[in-house]
Amino acid sequence: MKRYKQANEGIHAPEELKEKAARPAGKRSHPRWMGTVAAALAVVVLGGIAMSPIWPDRPGPGQPASFSMDGRTRTAGPSAKGAALAVADYPEMRPYPRQDAFYSGEDVDWAKASRAYSAAYDAWREDVKALRSGADYTGLMDEFLSRSAAQFLTGAGEENRICSPLNVYMALSMLAETTGDHTRAQILDLLQVDSIEALRERANALWLDNYRDDGVVTSVLGNSLWLRDGMTYRQDTLDTLAKVHYASSFSGEMGSEEYDQALRDWLNEQTHGLLAEQAQGLSMDPDTVLALASTLYFKAAWEDGFDQERTETGTFHAPGGDVDADFMRRTLDGAFYWGDDFTAAELRFQEGGGMWLILPAEGTTVDQLLESGQAMDFLLSPKYDRYDDKGNVAVEGWTGQKYLTIHLSMPKFDVSSDLDLIDGLKELGVTDVFDGSLSNFDPLGASTDDPLYVSQAKHAARVKVDEEGCEAAAYTVMMVGPTSAAPPNDEVDFTLDRPFLFAVTGDSGLPLFVGTVNQPNG
């Protein structure tokens, strides 16, 4: 698998390379039947305290980006709009075989069609498996996922709040590559790894295990670096970011509208325009040394969709007062879960992953579920018993569950939020990176004697849900949760007509998006 490509064809990259940087390999058009989508982005902007950094000699017009004699540094070439220095090459995936492509027509040989479909399906399945790292995330990220969800989701008041912990994790992982000493140690501690080598292994596994682009599910983590033209950077650091994080690198004139727009265009392309409003406000100051951008786009259809004819207007009891909402309704047979202060059910996506719906008990708020840890305990705990090689129960599953007929009523929603991560990350123990007198960015190798620090850390997310499907992004953990008495009947009404929590999971089992819906109409 070719993971990245270096572009050495000049500072002003050819149009086909620019187009590939904006539209990485593996991207395909997505049919309407796939359902709705969701996306998240995180942007970390690294700024210098001083106004006049030391600049090396700038390459002349048309000259390629230069390297030092030992090959360990790179000088980003000047280009207002941004030149592509390294382009992430996403893995190609075999398209998911649609049954109607094999069984349609008047004179179908059903036996032959069945064999052809089975062969195509098996080939697709093997293609998906070949990308997977085989990593077991059980317990590896529980603390980060629990602490970050509580930190960034609580206190929303009457507003919706969405967060993609996996997206934030990947952005912090890239940031760790550019830092050293105590600055890096604080990030590693939050991300629950004991070395940068361990973080590289995990970040690469997370990227691979959450990548899908096969026509039935789209789940793509996009990463990029935006360099300041004329400034020297360590080449080995850029190479590691490209190989481990599939991160494309660009250079341009910091502070120019053209370069800012190039960043926005890249973000909009990666998130399919879902966060265009949030991205519009992003800009880089002239003193910016580096901007790290990380995106997550996810799209999938329900395994069994909702009948649009059953959708009816109903009342949602929002914190600020009752509002009208379009409620989707369906009946499903499956596991129904409960804890001391909540009930929950899962809606499955086609070919893997799903959306967890968590409804607080009467008198309990979403914030209380998050702050007490009940919600995350449930989401990160195994739902079924796990056995060892001898057939003994090694890990007990969630005990508060019963197989029931569930009459689900939930509102369609389109919710989004735009967060500043700096204060939250400080609360989580990452402080030095925001203080130029304490931060260490030696691995970045930026050619300036002035202290560097993170001046911006933004996070935006949006999730849309309708009768066809939904979307969300990244985080997973396993914990033990509280239980209470089982429902007395074999049927249950599960009506989400007041503030509730949701989490979207992908192939890896990690929750990609976690959010609170206080107002379904956005």
N, C-alpha and C positions, 0 to 999 in steps of 0.2 A: 504494500500500500504506500503510495507516494504521499507524504504528509504535507510538504510545503515546497514551494519553488522560489528560487532567487531570481530577481529580475535585474540584469546588469546591462540593460540596453539603453542606458542614458537616464539622465535626471528626469527628463520629460518623457514619461513612459508612453509606449504606443497605446492607441485607443483600445485595442483588443485586450491588453493587459489591465487597463483601467476597468474595462467592462468585467473582466474575470474577477478583479478584486472586489467589485461591487456585487457580482453574481457568481459566487464560488461554485465549483464543480459539485454536481449532485443535486443542485436546485432544479426543481421541475415545476411546471404549472400544476395547480391543484384543482381538481374537479369540484363542482358545487356540492356534490353529495357528501363531501367530507365533513360538513358541519362548520361551526364557528371556530374562531381562533383566539389565542391569547399570546401575549409577548411581555418580555421584561428587558430592561436595559440598565446597566450600571456604568457610570462614567467617573473615572478618577483622574483629576487634573493635577499634575505636579508642577509647582511654581517655584521660582527662585526668590529669595528674600531681596537680594540686591537688584537694582534696575539695569546694571550693565555687566552681564556675564562676559567671560573671556571667549572670544570667537576665534577659531582656527581660520586659516585662509579658505575663502569660499571658492568652490569650483567655478570655472567659467561657464557661460551658457552652452548647453548641449553636452557638457562633459559628464561622465558617469560618476556615481557616488564613489568617494575615494576611501582607501583603506590605508592603515598605517603599515609600516614595514613588517611588523610582527604579526599582522593579520588579526589583531585582537580588538581593533577599534574601527568604527565606521563613521565617516562624516556624511550626514544627511545633506543631500543636494537641494538647492533652492528651487522652489516651485510654489507659487501662490495657491494653486488649486490642490496640490498634493500629488507627489509622484509615488508610485508603488515600488517599494524596495524588496518586499517579500510577500508572496501571495499564498495564503493557505489553500491547499488543494483537498477539498472534502472527498471522502470515499464515495465511489459510485455504488448505488444499491439497485438490485434487480426490482422492477416494479411488482407490486402485489398483484397476483393473478385474479382478475375479476371473473366470476363464474359465467356471466352473460357473454363473455368473449369466447367461451368454449361450447356453450350449450344453446346458442341462439341459431335461428335458421329453420327452414322447413324440413330438410332431410338430414337431421342430425344423427350421426352414428353414435349412440349414447355410450356404448362400450369404449369406442375410440376416444370420444370426448372426455370420458371419465379418466382414462389413462393419461391423456395429455394434461388435463387439469391437475391430477395428482402429481405428475412429474414437475409441472410448473410450480405448484405449491411447495413441494419438497425442496426445489432449488431455491425458491425465495426464502424459505425458512432457514436453510443452510447459509444463505447469504447474510441473513440477519445475525445468526449465531457466530459467524466468522469474525464479526466486528467486536464481539463482546470480550471484555477483559477477563471474565471469570472471577472478578473481585467479590468478596462477601463484605457488605457494608454493615453487617449487624453490629450495632454498638459503636461503630467507628466515628460517627458524626453526631451522636445523640445530643451531646452537650451543646455543640454549636447550633444545631437546628432548634433545640428547645429555647436556648437563651436568645437567639436572634429573633425567633418568631415572637416571643413575649416582648422583646425590646421594641420591635418595629411595628407590631400590630396593635398593641394596646393604646388606649388614650385617643381613639379616633372620634369619640363623641358621637355626633349624628352623621359623620361621614363614613364612606367606605374606606377600607385600608387593605391594600394588596402588597405582598412581598414575595419575591422569589429567592429563598435562601440559597439555592444552588447557584443562581446568577451572582449573588454577592460573594459566595465562596470562591467562584472562579475569578472574579475581579480581584479579590484579596490574594488569591494564589499568584496571579500575575504580578501584583504589587510586591509580594514577598520576594520574587525573583530579582527585583531591582533594589532591594534593601539589604542591609547587613547588620551584624551585631545585635544590640538590644532591640533595635527597630524591627528587625526580622523576627527575633525571638517572640515579641509580643503577638505578631500575626500568626506565627506557628502555634503558639499556645492557644489562641482563639480557635484555630482550625483543627486542633487536636492531632497534631503530628509533632514528632520530636526532631525532625531534620528536614532540610530543604529537599533532600533526595526522596524522602518518604512523601513529601507533598507533591513532588513532580509525578511520582508513580500514581498517587491517588487522583490528582487533577486529570492526568491523561486517561485513567480508567473511567472517571466520571464523564469525560467528554465522549469516549467511545460507547459507554453503556447507556447513554442517553441520546445517542444519535439515531434518528430514523428519517428517511426521506424516500418513501417507497410508494406514494400514492394513496396509502390508507392512513398512515400516521406521518406527520411532520414534526420532528423534534430536533432542533438545530441550535447548538451553542456557538455563537459567533464571537470572535475576539480580535482586537486590533490595537496597534500602537501608532500614535500620531507624534512624529518627531519634529523637532525644530531644525529648519534647514541651516546648514553651516556649522552645526554643533556636532562634536564627536561623541560616539557612544560605543560601549563594548560590544563587539560583534558576537562573542560567545553568548552573551546574555540575550541578544536578539534572536540568535539561532535556537537557544533553548526555548524561548517563548513561542517560536514558530513550530518547533517539533512537538513540544509537550501540549501546548494550548491551541494549536492550529491558528496562531495569531498572525494576521497580515500586518505589514509595517508600511507606513507612508511618511513622507516628509513634505513640509510646506512652510509658508510664512506665517508664523504665529501672530494672531491678532488681526489677520486679514479676513474679510468677509468671505472670500473665495475658499479659504482653508476651513473656516467654520462651516460653510455650506457643504464642503466635501465630507466632513464628519457627519453632519446631519443626514446627508444623502446615504452614507453608508449605514447609519443606524436605521433609517427608514427602509432601506432595501432589506436589511437583515430581519426586521420586524414586520415586513410587508405593509408598512405604513400605519400600523396599528397604534403607534405612539408618536405620530407626526406632531401632534400638538405639544407634547412634552419636549420632544427633541428640538422644536423650533427655538426654545429659549436658551439652548446650549451655546456657549462661545468660549474661546480660549484667549486669554490675555496675551499681549505681545511678549511678556516675560515668561510665559509657560515654557517649560523644558520638555515635557512629555505628557500626553494624555493617553490613558488606558481605557478602552471601551470594551464592554462585554455585554452580549445580548443573548436572549433565549426566546425562541419562537416555537410554539407547540400548537398542533392542530390535529383533531381526531373526531370521528363520529361515534355516537353511542352504539353499543352492541345491539341494542333494541331501542329505536327512536321513539319519540313521543308522537302521538296522533294529533296533528294540528287542529282537527275538528273538536278535540276535547279541551283545547286551551280556552279558558274563560277568564274574564276580568274578575278579580277578587280584591280583598282588602289585606294590605300588608301593614302590620303594626310597627311602624318605624319609630325610632326614639323621639323624633320631632313631631309625631302625629301620624294618624292613619293616612295611607296613600293607596291609590289604585295601582294594581299590577296585573300583568297577564300570567296566570297560573297554568303551568303545564301539568297534565295528570296522566298517570299510568299505574298499572298494577303489576308488581313483580314478585316472584317467589325467590327468596334468598335469605341470607343471614341478616338479622336485625340485632344491633348492638346497644348496650347501655352501660352507664356508670352511675355513680352517685348523683351526678348533677347534669346528665346529658343522655340523649339517645342519638343513634347514628345509623346510617346505611350507606351503601356504595353503589354507584352507577358505573358500569363497566364500559370501556371503549372497545371498539373493534380491534381485535388482535393485540390486546395488552394494555395495561394501565387502567385507570379509572378516576372517578371523582368521589371523594368522601364528603358526605353532608353531615354536619354535627349540629344538633339543635340543643341549646341549653335548656335545662328544666325551668319551669315557671319559677320566677323569683331569682334566677341565676343569670348573670350577664355574660356576654362573650369575654369581656376582659377578665372576669373572675375565673373562667375556665382556663384562660391562658396563664394568668398569674399563679394559679394554684398548681399548674402543671398537668391538670387532668386531660386537657385536650391533646397535648403533645404526648403524654404517656400513652394515650390510646392510639394515636396515629403511628407512633414509633414502636409499638409492641406488635409481636407476631399475633396474627388472628387465629392461628391453628397450632396444635402441638407439633413440635419438631422432634424427630427421632434420631438416635445415634445408629451406628452400624449394627448393633445388637437388637435393635427394635425397641429400645427403652426410650421413654420420653426424656429428651435432653433439655428442651425449652418448652414451657407450658404456654399455650395460646391464651387469648383473651377469654376469660370465663363467662363474662356477661354477654352471652349471645344465644340466639335461638333462630332456627329456620322457620320463617313465617311468610304469609302472604302480606305484602306491604302495599298499602294504597297510598302512593306518593303524590303529593301536591307541592310543587315548587315553582317559584316565580322565574320567568325569564329575566336575565339581568345582563347588564353591560356596565361593569364597574372598573374604576381605575384609580390610581393614586400616584403621587409624585413626592418622593421623600428625599430629605437631606440626611445622609448617613453619618455625618461627622460626629454629632453629639452622641448618637447611639453607639457608634464604634468606640468612642472614648469610654462610655459606660461599660462596654464589654472588655475593656482593658487594652485597647489599641490606642495609645496616646502619643508616643514619640514621633510617629510619622507625620503628625500635624504640627509639630514644633520644630522650627528650623534650628534651634539651639541644641536639640537632642537627636534629631533624625540622622540616619546614616543611609546614604544612597550610593555607596561606593561601587556595588556591582553594576549599577547603571553606566558608570564610567563617563558621565556627562562632563564635557570640557569646560568646567567653571569652578572657580575656587570658592564660590559663594554657597552658603547653606541652602539646601533644598527642603521642601516640605509639601504635603498634599494640601492644596488650596481649595479644591472642590471634590465632593464625593456625592453624586446624585444617583438616585434609583427610582425608576418609574416602572409601573406594571399595569396591565389591563387584561381583563378576562371577560369574555362574552359567552353566554349560554343561551341556546334556543332548542327547538324540538329536534334538531339534527345532531347537535354535538356541543362540545365545549373545548376549553383550552386552559393551560396553566403551566407553571414551571417550578421547580426543583427543591427538594429537601427530604431526607429520610432519616428515621431513628427508630430504635426499638426499646420500649420500657414496659413495666408492669403497671396496670391501671386498676382503679377501684371498681367494685361491682356492687349490685343491689339485686332486689328480687326480680325474677323474670316476668315478662308480660303474661297475664293469665290466659290469654286466648291464642288461637293460631293465626289470627289476623290483627293487623295494627294499622291505624291511620297515622301517617307521618306527614304532617302539614307544616311546611316551612313558611309560616306567615308572620314571623317576627325575626329579629336579628339572629343570624346563624353564621357558623364557620364552614369553610370548604377547603379541601386540599386536592390538588390534581397530581396524580402519580403517573410515571411512565414505565418503560421496560425495566428499569433498574429497581423499581419498587420505591424509589425515593420520591417524596412529595416535591413536585416541581414548583407549584404555586400554592401558597396558603393565603387565605383572605377572610375578611369579615364583610358580610353584606348587611349594612344598616339601611340602605336605600336602594332597592333593586332597579330603580329608574336612573341610577347614576347620580 
